[in-house]
Amino acid sequence: MSSAKSDPLRCQGYTVPPCFPVRFIEHELRRHQPPQNIWSSNICHCFDHPSSCWTTFFCPCVTFGRIAVFADEGNSSCVAKGALYCLAAALTGCFLGGACCCGCYYRGRLRTRFMWKQSACHDSCVHCCCHCCALCQEYRQLQSLGYDPRKGTKEQE
């Protein structure tokens, strides 16, 4: 009998030698999959998850920071991204200017990372018209995929 280490990884019909890094494998599998329909809930279903709704309403920088960590695949901190959000909002003199630009950018990054259908134009419209609702929707979507944005990890881990 051979050990588990010598067996190639089998995933979605692909056989990959064990010497390939896991991130490379995940990236290649995502790249070859067709784009998916994305949202598990509507943009106006903010109260489906009341705690994230209230957090976003009173302190959107927290929700934004939690989402940005996933968009950056864990290569940033929630605090740093939340501070960036606040700085962008302060420099533009309004909540909707810089904050919407940041939200739109990271919504696009999530779309790219998870291979979701939509367009940059859609991202802009959603964040400019319903910024807090868009942040809540992104947060709920990450939860529906099995992530815990409060912890910055998969719930199963």
C-alpha positions in Angstrom: 0.0 0.0 0.0 1.3 3.5 -0.8 1.2 6.3 1.7 -1.2 9.3 1.3 1.8 11.6 0.6 2.7 9.7 -2.6 -0.8 9.7 -3.9 -1.6 12.6 -6.4 -4.2 15.1 -5.4 -7.5 14.4 -7.1 -9.9 17.3 -7.4 -12.8 17.9 -9.8 -11.5 15.4 -12.3 -8.0 16.7 -12.3 -4.9 14.8 -11.1 -2.2 16.9 -9.7 1.2 15.8 -8.6 1.9 16.3 -4.8 4.8 18.7 -5.6 2.5 21.6 -6.7 1.6 24.2 -4.1 -2.0 24.1 -2.9 -2.6 27.8 -3.8 -1.4 27.2 -7.4 -3.8 24.2 -7.6 -6.8 26.3 -6.3 -5.9 29.2 -8.6 -5.8 26.9 -11.7 -9.0 25.1 -10.8 -10.8 28.5 -10.3 -9.4 29.8 -13.6 -10.9 26.9 -15.6 -14.3 27.0 -14.0 -17.1 29.0 -15.6 -18.2 32.2 -13.7 -20.9 31.6 -11.2 -24.0 33.5 -10.3 -22.9 35.3 -7.2 -25.3 36.6 -4.6 -27.0 34.3 -2.1 -29.2 37.2 -1.0 -30.6 40.4 -2.5 -28.9 43.8 -2.0 -31.8 45.0 0.2 -31.8 42.0 2.6 -29.6 43.8 5.1 -31.5 42.5 8.1 -31.0 38.9 7.1 -27.9 39.2 9.3 -28.7 42.0 11.8 -25.4 42.2 13.6 -23.5 42.9 10.3 -26.2 45.3 9.3 -25.8 47.4 12.5 -22.1 47.2 12.4 -22.1 48.4 8.8 -24.5 51.2 9.6 -22.7 52.6 12.6 -19.1 51.7 11.6 -18.7 50.7 8.0 -14.9 50.7 8.2 -15.1 47.5 10.3 -17.2 45.7 7.7 -15.1 47.0 4.9 -11.9 45.9 6.6 -13.3 42.4 7.2 -14.3 42.1 3.5 -11.0 43.5 2.2 -9.0 40.8 4.1 -10.8 38.2 2.0 -10.4 40.2 -1.2 -6.7 40.3 -0.5 -6.6 36.6 0.3 -5.4 37.3 3.9 -2.4 39.4 2.8 -3.7 42.5 4.7 -5.1 43.3 8.1 -8.6 44.3 8.9 -7.4 47.3 10.9 -5.2 48.6 8.0 -8.0 48.3 5.5 -10.5 49.9 7.8 -8.1 52.8 8.3 -7.6 53.1 4.6 -11.4 53.3 4.2 -11.7 56.1 6.9 -8.8 58.0 5.3 -10.4 57.8 1.9 -13.7 59.0 3.2 -12.0 61.9 5.2 -9.9 63.1 2.3 -12.8 63.3 -0.1 -14.8 65.1 2.5 -17.7 62.8 2.3 -18.8 59.3 3.1 -19.8 58.4 -0.5 -16.7 59.7 -2.4 -13.6 57.8 -1.3 -15.5 55.2 0.7 -17.5 54.2 -2.4 -14.4 54.0 -4.5 -12.8 51.7 -2.0 -15.9 49.5 -1.7 -16.2 49.3 -5.5 -12.5 48.3 -5.9 -12.8 45.5 -3.3 -16.1 44.3 -4.6 -14.3 43.8 -8.0 -11.4 42.0 -6.2 -13.9 39.6 -4.6 -15.6 39.1 -8.0 -12.2 38.2 -9.5 -11.2 36.0 -6.6 -14.4 34.0 -6.5 -15.1 34.1 -10.3 -18.4 35.8 -9.9 -20.4 37.2 -12.9 -21.1 41.0 -12.9 -19.2 44.0 -14.2 -17.2 46.9 -12.9 -20.1 49.2 -13.9 -22.5 47.2 -11.7 -20.0 47.4 -8.8 -19.8 51.2 -9.2 -23.6 51.6 -9.3 -24.2 49.4 -6.3 -21.6 51.1 -4.2 -22.6 54.7 -5.2 -26.4 54.1 -4.7 -26.5 51.7 -1.8 -23.0 51.6 -0.2 -23.9 50.2 3.2 -26.3 47.6 1.6 -23.5 46.6 -0.8 -21.1 46.0 2.1 -23.7 44.0 4.0 -24.4 41.9 0.9 -20.7 41.1 0.4 -20.4 40.2 4.1 -23.4 37.9 3.8 -22.0 36.3 0.7 -18.8 35.5 2.4 -20.7 33.8 5.2 -22.8 31.8 2.7 -19.5 30.5 1.2 -18.5 29.2 4.6 -16.2 32.0 5.7 -16.3 33.9 9.0 -15.4 37.5 8.2 -15.1 38.3 11.9 -12.2 35.8 12.2 -10.8 36.1 8.7 -10.9 32.4 8.1 -13.1 29.5 6.9 -15.6 28.5 9.5 -14.5 24.9 9.4 -10.9 25.7 10.3 
